[in-house]
Amino acid sequence: MVKPNNSKSARERFNISKLAIEFSWLTIGFWLAVTVAGILAFSSLKYALFPDITFPVVVVNAQAPLSTALDTETKLTKPIEQRLKSLTGLEDIRSSTYPGQTAVSLSFVVGTNLESSTRQVETALKQLQLTKGAKYQTIPLNLNESAAISYAIESPAKNLQDLTKIAKDQIVTAIAKLPGVLKVSLLGAPVSQPPQLSANTASLPTGGATRVRFNGKEALAFQVIKRGSANTLEVVSRVEQEVQKLRSTLNDVKLTLAATQAEYIRQATKSTIDSLIEAVLLSVVVIFPFLWNWRATLISALAIPTSMLATAIVMAIFGFNLETITLLALALVIGSIVDDAIVDVENIMRHIDDGETPRQAALIATNEIGLTVTAATFTAVAVFLPIGLMGGVIGQFFKPFGITVSAAMLASLLVARTLSPVLSIYWLQPKSSGSRRREGMLWVRFAQSYRDLLQWSLHHRAIVIGLAVLSFVVGIALIPLIPKGFIPKLDRGEFNITYTAPLPSFPVGDERLRATGAVPNAQVSIPNPLADSEEVAKKLEAVVRTSPAVETVFTTVGSREGEPNKGVLYVKLKSDRSIKTAELQDQFRANLPKLPGVTTSVEDIQFVDTGGQKPLQVSLRGDDLNALSQAAKDIKEQLVKLPGFADVTVTGEANKNDTVFHIERLNNQRVAYISANLGQNLSLGNATDQVVAEAQKIMPPGVALNLGGDSARLGEVFGSFGTTLALSALCIVVVLIWLFKGWVDPVVIGVSLPLALVGAMLALLITKSDFGMISLIGFVFLLGISNKNAILIVDYINQLREAGLERTEAILKAGPVRLRPIMMTTAATILGMVPIALGLGAGSELRSPMAVAIAGGLVSSTILSLIVVPVVYAILDDWFPRYRNR
């Protein structure tokens, strides 16, 4: 049984509005100071595509005079792995072993300091005794140290030798000095010395030599690698300014933008900001028809910029950027920011309509609504804070989201409890003699219809509860029908075509060549793998450049790691194209020439370069190399027959019976990797299910299947969010029990949460949106805001019953009174989602699923909770009566 005194004391405890009104000029002064500080903080925030996440990787490259891959694995790879497997913070240890050489790649937990990880590795290796003649090199890799921008260097009057000298002397030196630039790589420069021959014929080191082609012609290029801590847009902007200066000083030299991610980042952030501004306008516009008072509308609307600027201060303190996730958080929270102010101002206006002066109305209304608004906001924050505490890559990715949303909601609560009532006493006018507000008759009829429906529902509880349960079951049943994905495929207008050509073999018969690495008597011709690789690139370019949607093709032949047989074609599409990126990718997969021994892959630009992994990757684990290789090839043969699987590759294909060229290992066990890109009509979840099904038919005894790539991340996402949702629900219950001093009301309020499921699932199904990382964050957001309506109703029913009303009478009065603020806040939030849900502008594929899930869930939870919550309240009150004789 809840005592009225307890409720009253809680209400008084959360009524800071009384102090704010009493010291009104101090309140206004405080918010003016916050506004100024917020403007300064906002101007200091940087633009980016995604949050800054550190992916620390340390690679150990080792060589030894060993003739077979099996010997190398036993004497080089395994000892290194054994020595390093227990390092602090180590997440994965991968290795690729070839005759005489191995590369061991150590991935540390996201956020781990790269320098300390490298020192750990070096210290551990110093204590290791390797086979005679073995040498190793430790290479720290910060995956954030990525290529920010590349320019092609061309000249109609100068040859490559002359261009190389100009590039080294004037261009590279000027760009390398710029802040945020780690290094500038000159690509395509002629190599003066011939390639060195190795006793190991499986590889031909070329000293990192490359050739560059731009739009079908031979060229030079320079590539700017940014520092891991540097902001991409800032570095690119500085480079662009320096290039402008160089263009004015260099004669007969043309510098053309060849590749950059900055353009897409700018477009994506601009589109998100546009959606944010549109959300603000729509949220404000929807208030006026409900209030029919421009002063009240202005007071409510002021909560948005004020809360936003307060949030910018928190973002600056935490070092967040204005990137897709934080901008999305701000755009989604618009409706919720204005909610608190709407509820307060609407309640003040209701009391003014009842004849109170603005000051009296503000004091009474804020005392009446204070606990409700506070409870609603605290429960929402209780949902989002666990997101900020999630671990792993997913946690790092969404920490800015959770903290930004929590900060915005707490700021909006403070605005609604202090600034809004103070402005109301100065700006709102006392009720004049005459009629009520213009919407009076229309609203009265609507409210009466709702009251009649509510009364019917209280007399037909079983039907109402049955419908609620049915809607929840339908929501659950829809889940398998929605495609599961990791991150939605973006129509970026750019992608890579990578290829691997076969390395040339030496003429057979001269064993001295193999033994010594020397060319005797100049009788044996030296193969030129870079030239052969360039011929492959030309054939691929010829097909790519025939497409009318293609603007530029920037080709790099050979890699800086010394692999001349590999190349990348960066394809930039025209902005006014009529075809989607994914559609064109599928066309190229079908039309690219099938060259002997050449494997091609049409790949999306990765958000973070994690080593060229394809979206779908599985690994087969086992000790028998032949069984692994055969199983991998058998699975590949099945996958290439299935629609949607593209560029399927397996490792270990070159291993034939007793001849082993290549051994892959993962976490101290032999593996064979199967990788694939996905066509536009195949979701990651469905693709993963198909691979697992095919593998189970084929895999021999002793071979096991593990998921990798985005497939593994998808499982991690669902696992992390399952835990987070459970923790968030627990936080909601704890906060509500603390605020309402009992468990019955929290249970009633909690009923509104599952009612959101059916609307969210229907919305995803209708719009064909993926059920993945982005839509899941929408579900968490929905969990945070869908209980607000239930809190508004339940708290007011309790207030009326404390005042002496009988239960049914209290329910039938509380419902219609709270109907208008509920409709206003829901309409404001849903309309705020519309610009994001429509999916317009760059990066819209990321934003849309989240907004669609939230809007759909809000519709169903609002409609159902207006009826179901009062009915559940009545049922539980029968079982656990709290107000005797009422």
ABEGO torsion letter per residue (X at the ends): XBBAAAAAAAAAAABAAAAAAABAAAAAAAAAAAAAAAAAAAAABBBBABBBBBBBBBBBBBBBBBABAAAAAAAAAAAAAAAAAABBGBABBBBBBBBGBBBBBBBBBBGBBAAAAAAAAAAAAAABBBBBGBBBBBBBBBAABBBABBBBBBBAABBAAAAAAAAAAAAAAAAAABBGBABBBBBGBBBABBBBBBABAABBBAGGBBBBBBGGBBBBBBBBBBBAABBAAAAAAAAAAAAAAAAAABBGBBBBBABBAAAAAAAAAAAAAAAAAAAAAAAAAAAAAAAGBAAAAAAAAAAAAAAAAAAAAAAAAAGBBBBAAAAAAAAAAAAAAAAAAAAAAAAAAAAAAAGBBAAAAAAAAAAAAAAAAAAAAAAAAAAAAAAAABBEAAAAAAAAAAAAAAAAAAAAAAAAAAAAAAAAAAABBBBBBEBBBAAAAAAAAAAAAAAAAAAAAAABAAAAAAAAAAAAAAAAAAAAABBBBABBBBBAGBBBBBBBBBBBBBBBGBAAAAAAGBBBGGABBBBBAAAAAAAAAAAAAAAAAABAABABBBBBBEBAAGBAABBBBBBBBBAABABBAAAAAAAAAAABBBBBGBBBBBBBBBABBAGGBBABBBBBBEABAAAAAAAAAAAAAAAAABBGBBGBBBBGAABBEABBABBBBBGGBBBBBBBBBBBAABBAAAAAAAAAAAAAAABBBGBBBBBBEAAAAAAAAAAAAAAAAAAAAAAAAAAAAAAAGEAAAAAAAAAAAAAAAAAAAAAAAAAGBBBBAAAAAAAAAAAAAAAAAAAAAAAAAAAAAAAGBBAAAAAAAAAAAAAAAAAAAAAAAAAAAAAAAAGBEBGAAAAAAAAAAAAAAAAAAAAAAAAAAAAAAAAAAAABBABBGX
